């Protein structure tokens, strides 16, 4: 009696079926891995309000949020990494996730704050966190007129706007500004010398 043998065609059909099942299982595993990875979230800090460069970072200024950032997670500040005494290395806007590079120690900070009085009403878009230039018109030798305006210091951030109430509201306003310590002497000299000061938002048209 002749022995029965499996048909080559039947064998190829079975092999294609097995390969097809393997591809389906691999596709399901890949999708599952992608979903699992995207669902992985980590706690980071988000600014509740605008935090100006040089300002001390306080826990009350931030909230903890869980976000999925993948490999970028380590670039943002986790709640456990907020150390007392740290300051903002740059201005953080409300709602912004806090990069680790935006926090530095007070010893490494080179900024301080100074209060100046603007001789004219400040633009409406100048507020806490706004980057501005401080201009001065030095008092003339006659003590009554002023020289042509010039930039006193750039790279300045407004910390607080202290606008007066009442009749003076249309005129002068005081601002607390964050400046490099190396520029403090020039600013104070302009203030004590009677120069007329004003602030211009960075990027404003001339």
MDAnalysis code that builds the backbone (N, CA, C; Angstrom):
import MDAnalysis as mda
import numpy as np

u = mda.Universe.empty(618, n_residues=206, atom_resindex=np.repeat(np.arange(206), 3), trajectory=True)
u.add_TopologyAttr("name", ["N", "CA", "C"] * 206)
u.add_TopologyAttr("resid", np.arange(1, 207))
u.add_TopologyAttr("resname", ["UNK", "UNK", "UNK", "UNK", "UNK", "UNK", "UNK", "UNK", "UNK", "UNK", "UNK", "UNK", "UNK", "UNK", "UNK", "UNK", "UNK", "UNK", "UNK", "UNK", "UNK", "UNK", "UNK", "UNK", "UNK", "UNK", "UNK", "UNK", "UNK", "UNK", "UNK", "UNK", "UNK", "UNK", "UNK", "UNK", "UNK", "UNK", "UNK", "UNK", "UNK", "UNK", "UNK", "UNK", "UNK", "UNK", "UNK", "UNK", "UNK", "UNK", "UNK", "UNK", "UNK", "UNK", "UNK", "UNK", "UNK", "UNK", "UNK", "UNK", "UNK", "UNK", "UNK", "UNK", "UNK", "UNK", "UNK", "UNK", "UNK", "UNK", "UNK", "UNK", "UNK", "UNK", "UNK", "UNK", "UNK", "UNK", "UNK", "UNK", "UNK", "UNK", "UNK", "UNK", "UNK", "UNK", "UNK", "UNK", "UNK", "UNK", "UNK", "UNK", "UNK", "UNK", "UNK", "UNK", "UNK", "UNK", "UNK", "UNK", "UNK", "UNK", "UNK", "UNK", "UNK", "UNK", "UNK", "UNK", "UNK", "UNK", "UNK", "UNK", "UNK", "UNK", "UNK", "UNK", "UNK", "UNK", "UNK", "UNK", "UNK", "UNK", "UNK", "UNK", "UNK", "UNK", "UNK", "UNK", "UNK", "UNK", "UNK", "UNK", "UNK", "UNK", "UNK", "UNK", "UNK", "UNK", "UNK", "UNK", "UNK", "UNK", "UNK", "UNK", "UNK", "UNK", "UNK", "UNK", "UNK", "UNK", "UNK", "UNK", "UNK", "UNK", "UNK", "UNK", "UNK", "UNK", "UNK", "UNK", "UNK", "UNK", "UNK", "UNK", "UNK", "UNK", "UNK", "UNK", "UNK", "UNK", "UNK", "UNK", "UNK", "UNK", "UNK", "UNK", "UNK", "UNK", "UNK", "UNK", "UNK", "UNK", "UNK", "UNK", "UNK", "UNK", "UNK", "UNK", "UNK", "UNK", "UNK", "UNK", "UNK", "UNK", "UNK", "UNK", "UNK", "UNK", "UNK", "UNK", "UNK", "UNK", "UNK", "UNK", "UNK", "UNK"])
u.atoms.positions = np.array([
    [0.851, -1.201, 0.000],
    [0.000, 0.000, 0.000],
    [0.879, 1.241, 0.000],
    [0.533, 2.173, -0.792],
    [1.316, 3.411, -0.887],
    [1.050, 4.289, 0.315],
    [2.146, 4.799, 0.985],
    [1.994, 5.651, 2.179],
    [1.441, 7.010, 1.788],
    [0.549, 7.511, 2.638],
    [-0.044, 8.831, 2.381],
    [0.928, 9.916, 2.784],
    [1.086, 10.973, 2.027],
    [1.972, 12.117, 2.334],
    [1.162, 13.401, 2.300],
    [1.595, 14.366, 3.128],
    [0.885, 15.644, 3.212],
    [1.139, 16.446, 1.951],
    [0.114, 17.036, 1.428],
    [0.220, 17.811, 0.194],
    [1.056, 19.055, 0.426],
    [2.032, 19.378, -0.442],
    [2.830, 20.621, -0.312],
    [1.939, 21.856, -0.281],
    [0.847, 21.834, -1.036],
    [-0.049, 22.988, -1.069],
    [-0.692, 23.175, 0.300],
    [-1.108, 22.066, 0.925],
    [-1.728, 22.157, 2.250],
    [-0.726, 22.696, 3.261],
    [0.526, 22.292, 3.152],
    [1.564, 22.731, 4.083],
    [1.808, 24.241, 3.947],
    [1.863, 24.716, 2.690],
    [2.072, 26.153, 2.485],
    [0.893, 26.959, 3.028],
    [-0.311, 26.435, 2.895],
    [-1.477, 27.120, 3.433],
    [-1.413, 27.211, 4.944],
    [-1.003, 26.129, 5.595],
    [-0.874, 26.143, 7.051],
    [0.192, 27.129, 7.491],
    [1.286, 27.204, 6.766],
    [2.377, 28.115, 7.123],
    [1.926, 29.563, 7.022],
    [1.182, 29.894, 5.969],
    [0.674, 31.266, 5.828],
    [-0.278, 31.609, 6.965],
    [-1.080, 30.612, 7.390],
    [-2.014, 30.845, 8.495],
    [-1.257, 31.151, 9.785],
    [-0.204, 30.373, 10.045],
    [0.597, 30.583, 11.256],
    [1.282, 31.941, 11.221],
    [1.853, 32.316, 10.062],
    [2.518, 33.614, 9.929],
    [1.504, 34.744, 10.125],
    [0.309, 34.573, 9.583],
    [-0.719, 35.597, 9.742],
    [-1.104, 35.807, 11.192],
    [-1.283, 34.696, 11.920],
    [-1.607, 34.787, 13.345],
    [-0.488, 35.493, 14.095],
    [0.766, 35.170, 13.746],
    [1.914, 35.789, 14.416],
    [1.945, 37.293, 14.170],
    [1.635, 37.727, 12.954],
    [1.617, 39.159, 12.638],
    [0.516, 39.879, 13.392],
    [-0.640, 39.248, 13.506],
    [-1.743, 39.854, 14.252],
    [-1.371, 40.026, 15.710],
    [-0.762, 38.974, 16.295],
    [-0.360, 39.045, 17.701],
    [0.717, 40.124, 17.908],
    [1.649, 40.229, 16.952],
    [2.693, 41.254, 17.059],
    [2.095, 42.646, 16.974],
    [1.088, 42.823, 16.096],
    [0.437, 44.126, 15.968],
    [-0.296, 44.498, 17.249],
    [-0.995, 43.529, 17.841],
    [-1.712, 43.782, 19.092],
    [-0.731, 44.152, 20.198],
    [0.400, 43.438, 20.262],
    [1.412, 43.725, 21.282],
    [1.996, 45.119, 21.100],
    [2.196, 45.524, 19.840],
    [2.739, 46.855, 19.583],
    [1.784, 47.955, 19.999],
    [0.511, 47.785, 19.668],
    [-0.500, 48.776, 20.053],
    [-0.606, 48.850, 21.575],
    [-0.597, 47.708, 22.231],
    [-0.694, 47.674, 23.688],
    [0.501, 48.396, 24.328],
    [1.697, 48.172, 23.780],
    [2.891, 48.842, 24.311],
    [2.785, 50.348, 24.137],
    [2.264, 50.786, 22.965],
    [2.120, 52.225, 22.707],
    [1.111, 52.849, 23.669],
    [-0.011, 52.168, 23.884],
    [-1.042, 52.685, 24.798],
    [-0.508, 52.742, 26.217],
    [0.213, 51.703, 26.612],
    [0.766, 51.665, 27.961],
    [1.771, 52.776, 28.174],
    [2.622, 53.018, 27.152],
    [3.637, 54.070, 27.268],
    [2.999, 55.447, 27.336],
    [1.955, 55.678, 26.501],
    [1.325, 56.992, 26.484],
    [0.520, 57.244, 27.752],
    [0.115, 56.165, 28.416],
    [-0.673, 56.308, 29.635],
    [0.204, 56.545, 30.856],
    [1.510, 56.415, 30.705],
    [2.421, 56.599, 31.824],
    [2.629, 58.099, 32.057],
    [2.255, 58.566, 33.212],
    [2.386, 59.983, 33.525],
    [3.231, 60.167, 34.770],
    [3.805, 61.363, 34.902],
    [4.661, 61.684, 36.037],
    [4.250, 63.039, 36.589],
    [4.401, 63.256, 37.900],
    [4.041, 64.546, 38.490],
    [5.112, 65.602, 38.240],
    [4.718, 66.759, 37.760],
    [5.619, 67.898, 37.578],
    [4.918, 69.145, 38.101],
    [5.677, 70.231, 38.229],
    [5.114, 71.479, 38.741],
    [4.628, 72.373, 37.598],
    [3.504, 73.044, 37.835],
    [2.934, 73.990, 36.893],
    [2.689, 75.304, 37.627],
    [3.063, 76.420, 37.004],
    [2.941, 77.722, 37.653],
    [1.475, 78.127, 37.788],
    [1.058, 78.473, 39.014],
    [-0.292, 78.969, 39.245],
    [-0.438, 80.413, 38.784],
    [0.671, 81.147, 38.809],
    [0.683, 82.558, 38.466],
    [2.021, 82.887, 37.825],
    [2.186, 84.100, 37.317],
    [3.455, 84.497, 36.725],
    [4.509, 84.649, 37.818],
    [5.652, 84.006, 37.628],
    [6.773, 84.103, 38.562],
    [7.914, 84.803, 37.824],
    [8.319, 85.949, 38.340],
    [9.294, 86.783, 37.651],
    [10.709, 86.294, 37.914],
    [11.553, 86.469, 36.928],
    [12.954, 86.110, 37.058],
    [13.559, 86.720, 38.323],
    [14.272, 85.901, 39.085],
    [14.886, 86.364, 40.315],
    [14.004, 86.208, 41.538],
    [12.725, 85.890, 41.337],
    [11.794, 85.743, 42.457],
    [11.982, 84.379, 43.113],
    [11.821, 84.323, 44.436],
    [11.960, 83.070, 45.167],
    [10.827, 82.124, 44.759],
    [11.176, 80.867, 44.514],
    [10.181, 79.875, 44.138],
    [9.522, 79.324, 45.403],
    [8.225, 79.561, 45.544],
    [7.474, 79.099, 46.703],
    [6.485, 78.019, 46.277],
    [6.305, 77.035, 47.136],
    [5.412, 75.926, 46.809],
    [4.011, 76.420, 46.485],
    [3.579, 77.498, 47.144],
    [2.228, 78.022, 46.931],
    [2.038, 78.577, 45.519],
    [3.135, 78.875, 44.820],
    [3.042, 79.442, 43.476],
    [2.852, 78.369, 42.406],
    [2.863, 77.099, 42.824],
    [2.797, 76.006, 41.854],
    [1.761, 74.977, 42.277],
    [1.332, 74.192, 41.304],
    [0.479, 73.052, 41.587],
    [1.063, 71.814, 40.912],
    [0.762, 70.679, 41.479],
    [1.266, 69.415, 40.945],
    [0.301, 68.882, 39.900],
    [0.832, 68.563, 38.717],
    [-0.001, 68.000, 37.649],
    [0.669, 66.744, 37.118],
    [-0.140, 65.792, 36.714],
    [0.374, 64.559, 36.116],
    [0.314, 64.689, 34.601],
    [1.461, 64.553, 33.971],
    [1.537, 64.691, 32.514],
    [2.350, 63.555, 31.926],
    [2.090, 63.266, 30.666],
    [2.831, 62.239, 29.941],
    [3.817, 62.923, 28.998],
    [5.068, 62.959, 29.399],
    [6.090, 63.646, 28.617],
    [7.129, 62.690, 28.031],
    [6.983, 61.407, 28.312],
    [7.932, 60.443, 27.780],
    [9.352, 60.730, 28.233],
    [10.296, 60.708, 27.290],
    [11.699, 60.940, 27.654],
    [11.999, 62.370, 28.108],
    [11.039, 63.287, 27.913],
    [11.255, 64.686, 28.313],
    [10.926, 64.928, 29.785],
    [10.397, 63.918, 30.468],
    [9.964, 64.097, 31.855],
    [11.086, 64.629, 32.737],
    [12.287, 64.105, 32.554],
    [13.411, 64.505, 33.415],
    [13.828, 65.959, 33.220],
    [13.318, 66.618, 32.167],
    [13.682, 68.009, 31.923],
    [12.794, 68.991, 32.691],
    [11.791, 68.460, 33.385],
    [10.873, 69.320, 34.121],
    [10.961, 69.052, 35.619],
    [10.615, 70.071, 36.392],
    [10.800, 70.035, 37.839],
    [9.676, 69.248, 38.511],
    [10.063, 68.195, 39.229],
    [9.100, 67.415, 39.994],
    [8.886, 68.085, 41.350],
    [7.750, 67.851, 41.991],
    [7.492, 68.467, 43.300],
    [8.603, 68.218, 44.314],
    [9.185, 67.026, 44.289],
    [10.234, 66.690, 45.254],
    [11.539, 67.425, 44.980],
    [11.651, 68.054, 43.793],
    [12.897, 68.741, 43.420],
    [12.852, 70.236, 43.717],
    [11.739, 70.724, 44.257],
    [11.642, 72.141, 44.618],
    [12.308, 72.330, 45.978],
    [13.459, 72.993, 45.961],
    [14.278, 73.161, 47.163],
    [14.091, 74.570, 47.714],
    [13.909, 74.721, 49.037],
    [13.783, 76.061, 49.629],
    [14.979, 76.940, 49.281],
    [14.696, 78.193, 48.934],
    [15.769, 79.120, 48.597],
    [16.068, 79.219, 47.120],
    [15.465, 78.350, 46.298],
    [15.674, 78.458, 44.860],
    [14.955, 79.692, 44.312],
    [15.491, 80.234, 43.235],
    [14.875, 81.382, 42.575],
    [14.647, 81.058, 41.104],
    [13.828, 81.869, 40.472],
    [13.541, 81.669, 39.058],
    [14.692, 82.202, 38.212],
    [15.248, 81.348, 37.369],
    [16.324, 81.774, 36.477],
    [15.776, 82.567, 35.300],
    [14.496, 82.437, 35.045],
    [13.805, 83.222, 34.012],
    [12.355, 83.349, 34.429],
    [11.631, 84.211, 33.744],
    [10.222, 84.415, 34.069],
    [9.400, 83.202, 33.631],
    [8.535, 82.747, 34.540],
    [7.620, 81.646, 34.259],
    [6.208, 82.230, 34.126],
    [5.536, 81.907, 33.061],
    [4.190, 82.432, 32.853],
    [3.151, 81.518, 33.490],
    [2.003, 82.089, 33.799],
    [0.918, 81.323, 34.414],
    [0.525, 80.139, 33.541],
    [0.448, 78.959, 34.156],
    [0.071, 77.752, 33.435],
    [1.224, 77.005, 32.805],
    [2.422, 77.548, 32.875],
    [3.589, 76.913, 32.248],
    [4.129, 75.789, 33.120],
    [4.496, 74.668, 32.492],
    [5.217, 73.611, 33.201],
    [6.619, 74.116, 33.491],
    [7.146, 73.800, 34.659],
    [8.405, 74.393, 35.111],
    [9.595, 73.548, 34.672],
    [10.416, 74.036, 33.748],
    [11.634, 73.310, 33.379],
    [12.636, 73.336, 34.535],
    [13.431, 72.297, 34.654],
    [14.449, 72.267, 35.710],
    [15.451, 73.401, 35.515],
    [15.681, 73.795, 34.262],
    [16.642, 74.868, 33.982],
    [16.145, 76.229, 34.447],
    [14.837, 76.333, 34.764],
    [14.282, 77.620, 35.190],
    [14.444, 77.851, 36.689],
    [14.994, 76.878, 37.403],
    [15.219, 77.011, 38.844],
    [16.715, 77.021, 39.125],
    [17.152, 77.948, 39.946],
    [18.562, 78.031, 40.305],
    [18.681, 78.464, 41.754],
    [19.865, 78.315, 42.311],
    [20.066, 78.707, 43.701],
    [20.217, 80.215, 43.804],
    [19.881, 80.750, 44.967],
    [19.985, 82.195, 45.180],
    [21.429, 82.661, 45.022],
    [22.382, 81.803, 45.383],
    [23.798, 82.174, 45.277],
    [24.224, 82.371, 43.828],
    [23.557, 81.652, 42.918],
    [23.909, 81.768, 41.497],
    [23.170, 82.908, 40.808],
    [22.182, 83.477, 41.483],
    [21.417, 84.559, 40.883],
    [22.210, 85.855, 40.839],
    [22.079, 86.590, 39.758],
    [22.803, 87.854, 39.590],
    [21.853, 89.038, 39.529],
    [20.615, 88.831, 39.953],
    [19.637, 89.906, 39.843],
    [19.206, 90.415, 41.208],
    [18.645, 91.609, 41.190],
    [18.028, 92.195, 42.377],
    [16.887, 93.068, 41.908],
    [16.159, 93.674, 42.843],
    [15.028, 94.511, 42.460],
    [15.258, 95.962, 42.881],
    [14.745, 96.871, 42.072],
    [14.826, 98.304, 42.334],
    [13.477, 98.916, 41.970],
    [13.037, 99.897, 42.755],
    [11.793, 100.604, 42.456],
    [12.135, 101.911, 41.755],
    [11.518, 102.133, 40.612],
    [11.718, 103.375, 39.870],
    [10.370, 104.034, 39.622],
    [10.387, 105.312, 39.330],
    [9.168, 106.048, 39.016],
    [9.225, 106.486, 37.557],
    [8.219, 106.078, 36.805],
    [8.129, 106.486, 35.415],
    [7.586, 107.909, 35.350],
    [8.192, 108.721, 34.525],
    [7.742, 110.111, 34.395],
    [6.507, 110.235, 33.520],
    [6.159, 109.176, 32.822],
    [4.966, 109.164, 31.974],
    [4.153, 107.918, 32.299],
    [2.915, 107.910, 31.897],
    [2.052, 106.753, 32.129],
    [2.606, 105.555, 31.363],
    [2.625, 104.413, 32.035],
    [3.197, 103.231, 31.395],
    [2.201, 102.622, 30.420],
    [2.672, 101.923, 29.395],
    [1.760, 101.263, 28.452],
    [0.874, 100.249, 29.169],
    [-0.337, 100.045, 28.673],
    [-1.289, 99.157, 29.320],
    [-0.824, 97.703, 29.323],
    [0.017, 97.313, 28.358],
    [0.428, 95.921, 28.297],
    [1.636, 95.618, 29.179],
    [2.109, 96.598, 29.924],
    [3.217, 96.363, 30.857],
    [2.632, 95.860, 32.172],
    [3.039, 94.663, 32.569],
    [2.555, 94.056, 33.788],
    [3.648, 93.148, 34.348],
    [3.343, 92.452, 35.438],
    [4.330, 91.553, 36.035],
    [4.799, 90.532, 34.994],
    [6.128, 90.425, 34.851],
    [6.706, 89.493, 33.893],
    [7.053, 90.095, 32.548],
    [6.620, 91.326, 32.280],
    [6.906, 91.968, 30.996],
    [8.374, 92.363, 30.911],
    [9.002, 92.049, 29.790],
    [10.390, 92.458, 29.548],
    [10.392, 93.872, 28.968],
    [11.174, 94.742, 29.563],
    [11.186, 96.144, 29.137],
    [12.611, 96.681, 29.073],
    [12.729, 97.839, 28.455],
    [13.939, 98.659, 28.514],
    [13.616, 99.885, 29.364],
    [14.583, 100.312, 30.152],
    [14.413, 101.540, 30.919],
    [15.165, 102.647, 30.197],
    [14.443, 103.720, 29.859],
    [15.033, 104.873, 29.177],
    [15.155, 106.023, 30.167],
    [16.144, 106.862, 29.933],
    [16.313, 108.047, 30.762],
    [16.512, 109.290, 29.891],
    [16.014, 110.408, 30.384],
    [16.309, 111.718, 29.805],
    [17.014, 112.496, 30.915],
    [18.354, 112.545, 30.893],
    [19.098, 113.188, 31.985],
    [18.706, 114.658, 32.168],
    [18.733, 115.086, 33.401],
    [18.438, 116.482, 33.711],
    [19.552, 117.362, 33.170],
    [19.169, 118.445, 32.489],
    [20.161, 119.338, 31.899],
    [20.919, 120.143, 32.943],
    [21.969, 120.793, 32.512],
    [22.807, 121.575, 33.423],
    [22.048, 122.735, 34.049],
    [21.009, 123.210, 33.354],
    [20.244, 124.334, 33.912],
    [19.262, 123.884, 34.984],
    [19.132, 122.584, 35.157],
    [18.246, 122.049, 36.179],
    [16.771, 122.159, 35.866],
    [16.435, 122.584, 34.650],
    [15.029, 122.765, 34.292],
    [14.629, 121.973, 33.049],
    [15.566, 121.740, 32.181],
    [15.279, 121.018, 30.939],
    [15.959, 119.653, 30.979],
    [15.583, 118.825, 30.012],
    [16.126, 117.471, 29.968],
    [16.833, 117.220, 28.630],
    [17.838, 116.404, 28.678],
    [18.549, 116.020, 27.465],
    [17.733, 114.990, 26.691],
    [18.237, 114.631, 25.506],
    [17.534, 113.650, 24.685],
    [17.482, 112.290, 25.393],
    [16.359, 111.571, 25.256],
    [16.237, 110.253, 25.898],
    [17.231, 109.259, 25.325],
    [17.651, 108.344, 26.154],
    [18.569, 107.279, 25.758],
    [18.290, 106.064, 26.627],
    [18.706, 104.897, 26.156],
    [18.500, 103.678, 26.947],
    [19.416, 103.697, 28.162],
    [18.825, 103.504, 29.325],
    [19.604, 103.393, 30.556],
    [20.041, 101.952, 30.782],
    [19.107, 101.026, 30.665],
    [19.427, 99.610, 30.833],
    [18.368, 98.771, 30.118],
    [18.816, 97.720, 29.478],
    [17.901, 96.776, 28.828],
    [17.850, 95.480, 29.628],
    [17.203, 94.473, 29.095],
    [17.100, 93.167, 29.759],
    [16.546, 93.318, 31.172],
    [15.435, 94.031, 31.282],
    [14.788, 94.288, 32.566],
    [13.421, 93.605, 32.569],
    [13.038, 93.058, 33.718],
    [11.730, 92.425, 33.865],
    [10.941, 93.158, 34.937],
    [9.682, 93.458, 34.650],
    [8.816, 94.115, 35.628],
    [8.337, 93.079, 36.636],
    [8.529, 93.377, 37.904],
    [8.031, 92.486, 38.962],
    [6.666, 92.931, 39.452],
    [6.508, 94.233, 39.668],
    [5.238, 94.761, 40.167],
    [5.009, 96.145, 39.578],
    [3.765, 96.433, 39.242],
    [3.369, 97.769, 38.799],
    [2.587, 98.417, 39.937],
    [3.066, 99.569, 40.376],
    [2.434, 100.271, 41.499],
    [1.875, 101.591, 41.002],
    [0.756, 101.536, 40.317],
    [0.157, 102.746, 39.752],
    [-0.581, 103.516, 40.837],
    [-0.425, 104.825, 40.875],
    [-1.124, 105.628, 41.885],
    [-2.597, 105.780, 41.554],
    [-3.379, 106.069, 42.570],
    [-4.806, 106.308, 42.381],
    [-5.080, 107.812, 42.319],
    [-6.306, 108.154, 41.962],
    [-6.723, 109.546, 42.027],
    [-6.190, 110.389, 40.894],
    [-5.879, 111.637, 41.217],
    [-5.495, 112.607, 40.204],
    [-4.182, 112.269, 39.528],
    [-3.314, 111.537, 40.226],
    [-2.010, 111.227, 39.637],
    [-2.058, 110.008, 38.729],
    [-3.222, 109.383, 38.600],
    [-3.304, 108.152, 37.816],
    [-2.939, 108.364, 36.353],
    [-3.121, 109.559, 35.834],
    [-2.795, 109.826, 34.440],
    [-1.321, 110.153, 34.250],
    [-0.584, 110.265, 35.336],
    [0.818, 110.659, 35.204],
    [1.784, 109.577, 35.614],
    [2.624, 109.911, 36.586],
    [3.714, 109.024, 36.970],
    [3.190, 107.718, 37.569],
    [4.005, 106.689, 37.457],
    [3.701, 105.389, 38.052],
    [5.008, 104.786, 38.549],
    [4.920, 104.008, 39.612],
    [6.101, 103.343, 40.141],
    [6.084, 101.878, 39.730],
    [7.276, 101.361, 39.477],
    [7.417, 99.960, 39.110],
    [8.569, 99.358, 39.906],
    [8.388, 98.121, 40.329],
    [9.503, 97.360, 40.888],
    [10.047, 96.499, 39.758],
    [11.317, 96.674, 39.454],
    [11.913, 95.978, 38.318],
    [13.025, 95.049, 38.784],
    [13.240, 93.997, 38.011],
    [14.319, 93.041, 38.268],
    [15.447, 93.351, 37.297],
    [16.633, 93.664, 37.849],
    [17.774, 94.019, 37.006],
    [19.012, 93.277, 37.456],
    [19.990, 93.223, 36.585],
    [21.283, 92.648, 36.924],
    [21.960, 93.534, 37.965],
    [22.614, 92.916, 38.929],
    [23.264, 93.685, 39.990],
    [24.296, 94.676, 39.437],
    [24.877, 94.342, 38.296],
    [25.868, 95.230, 37.701],
    [25.291, 96.533, 37.193],
    [23.952, 96.603, 37.045],
    [23.313, 97.819, 36.536],
    [22.698, 98.686, 37.638],
    [22.767, 98.212, 38.889],
    [22.134, 98.939, 39.981],
    [22.709, 100.343, 40.127],
    [24.020, 100.479, 40.077],
    [24.656, 101.784, 40.277],
    [24.179, 102.792, 39.237],
    [24.077, 102.379, 37.980],
    [23.637, 103.298, 36.918],
    [22.189, 103.740, 37.133],
    [21.346, 102.805, 37.548],
    [19.940, 103.145, 37.762],
    [19.792, 104.104, 38.940],
    [20.470, 103.802, 40.033],
    [20.374, 104.677, 41.199],
    [20.954, 106.062, 40.911],
    [22.011, 106.109, 40.116],
    [22.594, 107.402, 39.758],
    [21.610, 108.229, 38.938],
    [20.881, 107.577, 38.040],
    [19.886, 108.289, 37.235],
    [18.747, 108.794, 38.113],
    [18.326, 107.970, 39.082],
    [17.234, 108.364, 39.971],
    [17.635, 109.559, 40.821],
    [18.809, 109.470, 41.462],
    [19.248, 110.560, 42.337],
    [19.642, 111.805, 41.544],
    [19.985, 111.628, 40.264],
    [20.364, 112.761, 39.427],
    [19.185, 113.495, 38.822],
    [17.971, 113.013, 39.098],
    [16.783, 113.719, 38.612],
    [16.393, 113.416, 37.186],
    [16.939, 112.340, 36.612],
    [16.594, 112.002, 35.227],
    [15.126, 111.600, 35.129],
    [14.520, 111.902, 34.011],
    [13.153, 111.462, 33.745],
    [13.219, 110.038, 33.169],
    [12.584, 109.105, 33.854],
    [12.661, 107.712, 33.462],
    [11.353, 107.249, 32.829],
    [11.450, 106.282, 31.938],
    [10.267, 105.661, 31.340],
    [10.633, 104.254, 30.919],
    [9.623, 103.407, 30.778],
    [9.851, 102.021, 30.366],
    [9.200, 101.759, 29.013],
    [9.885, 100.978, 28.210],
    [9.387, 100.632, 26.878],
    [9.409, 99.111, 26.750],
    [8.266, 98.484, 26.463],
    [8.256, 97.027, 26.306],
    [9.193, 96.580, 25.203],
    [9.916, 95.503, 25.428],
    [10.823, 94.966, 24.426],
    [9.999, 94.525, 23.219],
    [10.423, 94.950, 22.037],
    [9.701, 94.598, 20.815],
    [8.708, 95.648, 20.397],
    [8.522, 96.691, 21.235],
    [7.577, 97.746, 20.863],
    [8.142, 98.549, 19.702],
    [7.289, 99.004, 18.850],
    [7.719, 99.794, 17.700],
    [8.275, 101.113, 18.123],
    [9.245, 101.601, 17.369],
    [9.859, 102.883, 17.672],
    [9.067, 104.018, 17.051],
])
